[in-house]
Amino acid sequence: MANLKTFTREEVAKHDNEDDLWVIIDAKVYDLTKFKNLHPGGLSALLEEDIPGQDATEAFYGLHRHEVLERPQYRRLQIGTIEGEEPQIVDKINGDISNIPYAEPTWLTPGYYSPYFNERHRTFQRAVRKFFDDHVYPDAQLREQDGKRPSQEVFDKMAEVEMHAMRMGPGKHLQGRTLMNGLVTPEEYDYFHELILSQEVVRCGARGYGDGLLAGCVIGLPPVLNFGSPELKARIVPDILKGKKFICLAVSEAHAGSDVFGLQTTATKTEDGKHWIISGNKKWITNGVFADYFTVGCKTEDGFTVILVERSEGVETKPIKTAYSATAGTAYVTFDKVKVPVENTLGEEGGGIFVMLSNFNHERWVMCCCSARSQRLLIDECMKWTAQRKAFGKPLNTQPVVRAKIAAMIARTEGVQAWLENITYQMNNMSYKEQANKLAGQLAFLKMYSTRCAAESAADAVQMFGGRGVTQTGMGKFIEHYHRAVPFDSLLGGAEDVLADLGVRQAMRGMPSNARL
């Protein structure tokens, strides 16, 4: 790159055959002579009219993502630039805010204001985004393909700035920790900081990896933090928040998904009352494949009880192949007469429903954070694609039907984010008990609405990308992936119809007895 020369367009035009093949892409000159037989599209694609020796910018961006030019093997093909011209398309700068309209929430968009986010939140967001762009995004693309769990180096980097602890939300567990190198204190860290963190996680565009990045901890550790004994927390929490040990939530079963009271996994006490004996199976357990601890919902003599189970004799995990990559560690878990100390009981015996319901609120809120932000990816991709892709001689965005789809996509996404920010504000001003009582219905409705919006927008995005929208590589790879993985959002944390009914039932309980038309 240091020896780049300057050429005129007339000079480049002389190199117009397969034995001497140059092209111009965005004011940069590339020598494809030695590369021509390695081109994935074949030599014929490079010899089409108006490509050899010509400006192939429009042709290139009609078929390839800009990231292709950023790869080292293709950077080496650049031999110069066009005299008097500057590239118009810049490489991605880690940490940057997108300048695509509606690709960022309003509070992050220059010139707009927010009643919820302050400059401290914005400073925190910039650091978190830079961190994920630098350390997480590259690993996400590799692991999503090979199916391995996220690299330990990423977990260690996150632990250095206390991200694992911050993903548990505000609370006593943050005391004494240096958060994001001191950008925010444990005392000022609130749910808007956690919203930022949760939303930046999903920007990697790799859903299996996103869940593999300790989603099991996000939903499995809070019951321990909120209901575990001091001794239990002192023994297991430090290594989990350092990213050295892993935990998951094990509630769903083949016979009981959203029906928590239908669980068949049992826990019975030994004669001396000192241990639980746990037997049963759990299914679709995120991070279960590599988990060291399992927060398990069990049927006990007194009803429903939550117990922390450590991986030991009698615990077996098998991977489940799902629509997204194996990096999430989705597992079928078998407990075969596993012996667990009664001290591992979380909350009161028989009081597991309160443990789970309070946890479900936070779990569903995190899912709403992720769903709201992931829908921005669709806007970003579709706005770019429809501007650069030409059909019938014009850009796609000149078609009214395409603009209508984008309009609906933007409206849905903005609505979800606004509702989410309102609920987050309520969470900041309510006690944990108040959240459990007042926000269960709100969060149930929001999750239902958000995931339905996501599915509609994903379907519209596929239509705009056409065949590329169902292809796992190239221009539409993120659209294909999102459309394939979006059903997870509608199921995890409670199926849409179940949550909708939950919200209505909570509303009905608040109906005044004297209300009449």
ABEGO torsion letter per residue (X at the ends): XAABBBBBAAAAAABABAABBBBBBGGBBBBAAAAAAABAAEAAAAABBGABGBBAAAAAAAABBAAAAABAAAAAABABBBBGBBBABBBBBBGBBBABBGABBAAABBGBBBAABBAAAAAAAAAAAAAAAAAAAAAAAAAAAAGBBBBAAAAAAAAAAGAAAAAAEBEAAABGBBBGGGABBAAABBAAAAAAAAAAAAAAGBAAAAAAAGAAAAAAAAAAAAABBAAAAAAAAAAAAAGABBBBBBABBAABBABAAABABBBBBBAAGABBBBBEBBBGBBGAAABABBBBBBBBAAEBBBBBBBBBBGBBBBBBBBABBAAAGBBBBBBBGBBBBAAABBEBBGAAAAAAAAAAAAAAAAAAAAAAAAAAAAAAAAAAAAAABBBGGBBAAABAAAAAAAAAAAAAAAAAAAAAAAAAAAAAABBAAAAAAAAAAAAAAAAAAAAAAAAAAAAAAAAAAEAAAABABEAAAAAAAAAAAAAAAAABGEBAAAAAAAAAAAAAAABBAABBX
